[in-house]
Amino acid sequence: MITRRTLAGLTAGALIAPGIAAAQQQQAQPTMRRTLDANTTMPTAGRRPWVDQVPQLRVGLLGGENEADRLGRFGAYRELLETTFGVPTRLFPASDYAGVLQAFSAGQIEMSSMGSSGYAGAWLDTNGGVQPLVVPEENDGSIAYVAVLVVRADSGITNLEQMRGKSLAWADPNSTSGYLIPRFALRRSGIGVESGQYFSRTGFAGGHEQGVVAVLQRQYDGAVTWASGQGDVAQGYSRGNLRAMVEKGMLNMADLRIVWTSDPIPNGPLVVRSALPDAFKEDMTRFHLALPKSHPEIYQQIERGGGMGYREVTHETFAMIVDLRREEAAARRRRS
């Protein structure tokens, strides 16, 4: 049985938990490369033989932020991919998380950064047709982040118990921190997560940014979103949705209060289609491992803040999240 302890222990690159113990062994091997490795360098620029099989590099962008901001944040990243590998590169911003999952299933994109739950869903939907390459590494060397439940600072709500009878916004049904993990953790602590049970009502805000805005505009009493859990809380932590909103001038953290924080969650991976050439996967791995060193501004833009760079991973890192997706799907079938 999966327990809340399964989510703990994601520090110093180790995932110490039932169902993902294999990841600890994988990460202990020298082949699991990191940005901080002394020999991490950008691939030499030039057209690659794999371009014959990948004549256009299509990169999916998750929803949860307005399209103009997403395209702006990833513009320099797209140009760098294009000039480094000599392949036309296009960005495909999806209206929601499901759009990226469907694009992978249809073979319409080659690569996307995803949350852990999104990756698990895509892996299940494609029968293993997607593969993770790297995940962000936080400032303390962990490869984990947290979900947080936020309310207005002037709401009078100071803890989770005071959310009883209040309204709660989920971010997106395919979000790890904005849906899957909070539902799992709250259910396991005895809190009914369906609308009208513990909370007066629940609903989907349409993304992380939209959920926080809904709280600020008093459309919901609380919302769940993601943060690194490290750094200055007044700045929205070191990385995450709160940090991005602060930097864009959309949020003053003094207007919010955090009343619940999850156990650590595996950082979401950069994902590619499994059927793509191994040389393509190696180039994308090396490109991203070196990006924080060679182009720190681009790295901070696409990661909504900064950490120590990236770390190589395998599917085993996300086995627990795959199990949670299966459990959630089974629960939906029972409710219907």
C-alpha positions as CSV (number, residue, x, y, z in Angstrom):
1,M,0.0,0.0,0.0
2,I,1.2,3.5,-0.8
3,T,1.6,5.7,2.3
4,R,2.4,9.3,2.8
5,R,5.9,8.2,3.8
6,T,6.3,7.3,0.1
7,L,6.6,11.0,-0.6
8,A,9.3,11.6,1.9
9,G,13.1,11.4,1.7
10,L,13.8,13.1,-1.7
11,T,17.0,14.8,-0.5
12,A,20.5,14.7,-1.8
13,G,19.2,13.0,-4.9
14,A,18.0,9.9,-3.0
15,L,14.4,8.6,-3.2
16,I,14.0,6.5,-0.1
17,A,10.5,5.0,-0.3
18,P,8.6,1.8,-1.1
19,G,8.0,1.5,-4.9
20,I,10.9,3.9,-5.8
21,A,13.8,2.3,-4.0
22,A,15.3,1.4,-7.4
23,A,15.7,5.1,-8.1
24,Q,18.1,5.4,-5.2
25,Q,20.4,2.8,-6.7
26,Q,20.1,4.4,-10.1
27,Q,21.0,7.9,-8.8
28,A,24.0,6.4,-6.9
29,Q,25.5,5.4,-10.2
30,P,28.0,7.7,-11.9
31,T,26.0,7.5,-15.1
32,M,23.3,9.7,-13.5
33,R,24.9,13.0,-14.6
34,R,24.4,16.4,-13.1
35,T,24.8,20.0,-14.2
36,L,27.4,20.4,-11.4
37,D,29.7,17.7,-12.9
38,A,33.0,19.2,-13.9
39,N,32.8,17.8,-17.4
40,T,29.3,19.1,-18.2
41,T,29.5,21.0,-21.4
42,M,27.2,22.1,-24.2
43,P,27.1,19.8,-27.3
44,T,29.1,21.1,-30.2
45,A,26.9,23.2,-32.5
46,G,26.0,21.7,-35.9
47,R,23.4,19.7,-37.8
48,R,22.9,16.2,-36.5
49,P,22.3,13.0,-38.4
50,W,19.1,12.5,-36.4
51,V,17.6,15.5,-38.1
52,D,16.8,13.1,-41.0
53,Q,14.4,11.4,-38.6
54,V,13.4,14.5,-36.7
55,P,13.1,17.2,-39.4
56,Q,11.3,19.5,-37.0
57,L,11.7,19.7,-33.2
58,R,8.3,20.4,-31.7
59,V,8.4,21.3,-28.0
60,G,5.2,21.2,-25.9
61,L,4.5,23.9,-23.3
62,L,2.2,23.0,-20.4
63,G,-0.9,25.2,-19.7
64,G,-1.4,27.0,-16.4
65,E,0.0,30.4,-17.6
66,N,-1.2,32.7,-20.3
67,E,0.1,31.8,-23.7
68,A,1.9,35.1,-24.4
69,D,4.0,34.7,-21.2
70,R,4.8,31.1,-22.0
71,L,6.0,31.9,-25.5
72,G,8.0,34.8,-24.2
73,R,9.7,32.8,-21.5
74,F,10.7,30.0,-24.0
75,G,11.6,32.2,-26.9
76,A,15.4,32.3,-26.3
77,Y,15.3,28.6,-25.4
78,R,13.7,27.7,-28.8
79,E,16.3,29.8,-30.7
80,L,19.1,28.1,-28.8
81,L,17.9,24.6,-29.6
82,E,17.5,25.6,-33.2
83,T,21.0,27.1,-33.6
84,T,22.7,24.4,-31.6
85,F,21.3,21.4,-33.5
86,G,20.5,22.9,-36.9
87,V,16.8,21.8,-36.7
88,P,13.7,24.0,-37.1
89,T,12.2,24.3,-33.6
90,R,8.6,25.2,-32.8
91,L,6.8,25.8,-29.6
92,F,3.3,24.3,-29.0
93,P,1.6,25.9,-26.0
94,A,-1.3,23.8,-24.8
95,S,-4.4,25.3,-23.3
96,D,-4.2,22.8,-20.4
97,Y,-2.1,19.9,-19.2
98,A,-4.2,17.3,-21.2
99,G,-3.2,19.0,-24.4
100,V,0.5,18.0,-24.0
101,L,-0.5,14.5,-23.0
102,Q,-2.6,14.1,-26.1
103,A,0.1,15.6,-28.3
104,F,2.6,13.0,-27.0
105,S,0.0,10.2,-27.6
106,A,-0.6,11.5,-31.2
107,G,3.2,11.9,-31.9
108,Q,2.7,15.6,-32.5
109,I,5.5,16.7,-30.2
110,E,9.0,15.4,-29.6
111,M,9.7,16.9,-26.2
112,S,8.2,18.7,-23.2
113,S,8.8,19.5,-19.6
114,M,6.0,18.0,-17.5
115,G,5.0,17.5,-13.9
116,S,5.4,14.0,-12.4
117,S,1.7,13.2,-12.7
118,G,1.6,14.4,-16.3
119,Y,4.6,12.2,-17.2
120,A,2.9,9.3,-15.4
121,G,-0.3,9.9,-17.3
122,A,1.6,10.1,-20.7
123,W,3.5,7.0,-19.9
124,L,0.3,5.1,-19.1
125,D,-1.5,6.5,-22.1
126,T,1.3,5.6,-24.5
127,N,2.2,2.2,-23.0
128,G,5.7,3.4,-22.1
129,G,6.0,5.5,-25.3
130,V,7.6,8.4,-23.4
131,Q,10.9,8.6,-21.5
132,P,12.3,11.1,-18.9
133,L,15.7,12.6,-19.4
134,V,16.5,15.1,-16.6
135,V,14.8,16.8,-13.6
136,P,15.6,20.1,-12.0
137,E,17.9,19.9,-9.0
138,E,17.1,22.3,-6.1
139,N,19.6,24.4,-4.1
140,D,20.0,21.7,-1.4
141,G,20.8,19.0,-3.9
142,S,17.3,17.4,-3.8
143,I,15.2,16.7,-6.8
144,A,11.9,17.5,-5.1
145,Y,9.4,20.3,-4.6
146,V,6.2,20.7,-2.6
147,A,2.5,21.5,-3.0
148,V,1.2,24.3,-0.9
149,L,-2.3,25.4,-0.1
150,V,-2.6,29.2,-0.1
151,V,-5.4,31.5,1.2
152,R,-5.7,35.3,1.4
153,A,-3.7,36.7,4.3
154,D,-6.8,38.6,5.4
155,S,-9.1,35.6,5.3
156,G,-8.8,34.7,8.9
157,I,-7.8,31.1,7.8
158,T,-4.6,30.1,9.5
159,N,-4.6,26.3,9.2
160,L,-6.1,23.4,7.3
161,E,-8.8,22.8,9.9
162,Q,-10.2,26.3,9.2
163,M,-10.6,25.3,5.6
164,R,-13.5,23.1,6.6
165,G,-16.6,24.4,4.8
166,K,-14.5,26.7,2.6
167,S,-14.0,26.5,-1.2
168,L,-10.9,25.0,-2.8
169,A,-9.5,25.4,-6.3
170,W,-7.4,22.6,-7.9
171,A,-5.0,23.7,-10.6
172,D,-5.6,21.0,-13.3
173,P,-6.6,17.3,-13.3
174,N,-3.2,16.3,-14.7
175,S,-1.2,18.4,-12.2
176,T,0.9,16.6,-9.6
177,S,1.1,19.4,-7.0
178,G,-2.2,21.1,-8.1
179,Y,-4.4,18.0,-7.9
180,L,-2.9,14.4,-7.6
181,I,-0.7,14.8,-4.5
182,P,-3.0,17.1,-2.5
183,R,-6.0,14.8,-3.0
184,F,-3.9,11.8,-2.1
185,A,-2.4,13.4,1.0
186,L,-5.7,14.9,2.2
187,R,-7.6,11.6,1.7
188,R,-5.0,9.7,3.7
189,S,-5.4,12.1,6.5
190,G,-9.1,11.5,6.7
191,I,-10.3,14.6,4.8
192,G,-13.0,14.1,2.1
193,V,-11.8,15.7,-1.0
194,E,-14.9,15.6,-3.1
195,S,-17.0,18.8,-3.4
196,G,-19.3,19.2,-0.5
197,Q,-17.5,16.8,1.9
198,Y,-14.8,18.7,3.8
199,F,-14.8,21.7,1.5
200,S,-18.0,23.5,0.6
201,R,-17.0,23.2,-3.1
202,T,-14.0,22.3,-5.2
203,G,-13.3,23.1,-8.8
204,F,-10.5,23.5,-11.4
205,A,-9.1,26.9,-11.9
206,G,-7.5,26.1,-15.2
207,G,-3.9,26.2,-14.1
208,H,-1.6,27.2,-11.2
209,E,-1.5,30.9,-12.0
210,Q,-5.2,31.0,-12.4
211,G,-5.8,29.3,-9.1
212,V,-3.8,31.8,-7.1
213,V,-5.5,34.7,-9.0
214,A,-8.9,33.1,-8.1
215,V,-8.0,33.3,-4.4
216,L,-6.8,36.8,-4.7
217,Q,-10.0,37.8,-6.4
218,R,-12.1,35.9,-3.7
219,Q,-13.5,33.4,-6.2
220,Y,-12.1,30.6,-4.0
221,D,-11.0,30.6,-0.4
222,G,-8.0,28.4,-1.1
223,A,-5.9,27.0,-3.9
224,V,-3.1,24.5,-4.3
225,T,0.0,25.2,-6.3
226,W,3.7,24.4,-6.4
227,A,6.9,25.8,-5.0
228,S,10.4,24.7,-4.4
229,G,9.9,24.9,-0.7
230,Q,13.3,26.5,-0.4
231,G,14.5,30.1,-0.2
232,D,12.8,33.3,0.8
233,V,9.1,32.8,1.2
234,A,8.5,36.5,0.8
235,Q,9.8,36.1,-2.8
236,G,7.7,33.0,-3.5
237,Y,10.6,30.6,-2.6
238,S,13.5,30.0,-5.0
239,R,11.5,28.5,-7.8
240,G,7.9,27.7,-8.7
241,N,4.5,29.3,-9.6
242,L,4.5,31.7,-6.6
243,R,8.0,32.9,-7.5
244,A,7.0,33.4,-11.2
245,M,4.0,35.4,-10.2
246,V,6.0,37.6,-7.8
247,E,8.6,38.3,-10.6
248,K,5.9,39.2,-13.1
249,G,4.3,41.6,-10.6
250,M,1.1,39.6,-10.3
251,L,1.6,38.7,-6.6
252,N,2.8,40.2,-3.4
253,M,3.4,37.3,-1.0
254,A,2.2,39.4,1.9
255,D,-1.3,39.0,0.4
256,L,-1.2,35.2,0.8
257,R,-0.8,32.8,3.7
258,I,0.3,29.2,3.3
259,V,-1.7,26.9,5.5
260,W,-0.6,23.4,4.3
261,T,2.5,22.0,2.7
262,S,2.9,18.5,1.2
263,D,5.6,16.0,1.7
264,P,8.3,16.2,-1.0
265,I,7.3,15.4,-4.5
266,P,9.6,14.2,-7.3
267,N,10.4,17.1,-9.6
268,G,8.8,16.8,-13.0
269,P,11.0,15.6,-15.9
270,L,12.0,16.7,-19.3
271,V,10.2,14.1,-21.4
272,V,10.8,12.8,-25.0
273,R,9.1,10.1,-27.1
274,S,10.8,6.8,-26.5
275,A,10.9,5.9,-30.2
276,L,13.2,8.8,-31.0
277,P,16.9,8.1,-31.8
278,D,19.2,7.5,-28.9
279,A,21.5,10.2,-30.3
280,F,18.7,12.7,-30.1
281,K,18.0,11.8,-26.5
282,E,21.8,12.1,-25.7
283,D,22.0,15.5,-27.3
284,M,18.9,16.8,-25.4
285,T,20.3,15.4,-22.1
286,R,23.6,17.1,-22.6
287,F,22.0,20.3,-23.8
288,H,19.9,20.6,-20.7
289,L,22.6,19.6,-18.2
290,A,24.8,22.3,-19.6
291,L,22.2,25.0,-20.0
292,P,22.3,26.4,-16.5
293,K,26.1,27.0,-16.8
294,S,26.2,28.2,-20.4
295,H,23.0,30.2,-20.5
296,P,21.8,30.9,-16.9
297,E,19.3,33.5,-18.0
298,I,17.5,31.1,-20.3
299,Y,17.6,28.4,-17.6
300,Q,16.0,30.7,-15.0
301,Q,13.3,31.8,-17.5
302,I,12.1,28.3,-18.4
303,E,12.4,27.0,-14.8
304,R,10.6,30.0,-13.2
305,G,13.5,30.7,-10.9
306,G,16.8,28.8,-10.3
307,G,18.4,25.9,-8.5
308,M,21.6,23.9,-9.0
309,G,20.7,22.9,-12.6
310,Y,19.5,19.4,-13.7
311,R,20.1,15.8,-12.8
312,E,19.6,12.7,-15.1
313,V,16.8,10.3,-14.1
314,T,15.1,7.1,-15.2
315,H,11.5,6.0,-15.3
316,E,11.9,4.3,-11.9
317,T,12.1,7.7,-10.2
318,F,8.4,8.1,-11.0
319,A,7.1,4.6,-10.3
320,M,5.2,5.8,-7.2
321,I,3.5,8.6,-9.2
322,V,2.4,6.0,-11.8
323,D,0.9,4.0,-9.0
324,L,-1.0,7.0,-7.7
325,R,-2.4,7.8,-11.2
326,R,-3.7,4.2,-11.4
327,E,-5.2,4.5,-7.9
328,E,-6.9,7.8,-8.8
329,A,-8.3,6.4,-12.1
330,A,-9.7,3.4,-10.2
331,A,-11.3,5.8,-7.6
332,R,-12.9,7.7,-10.5
333,R,-14.3,4.6,-11.9
334,R,-15.8,3.6,-8.6
335,R,-17.4,7.0,-8.2
336,S,-19.0,6.8,-11.7
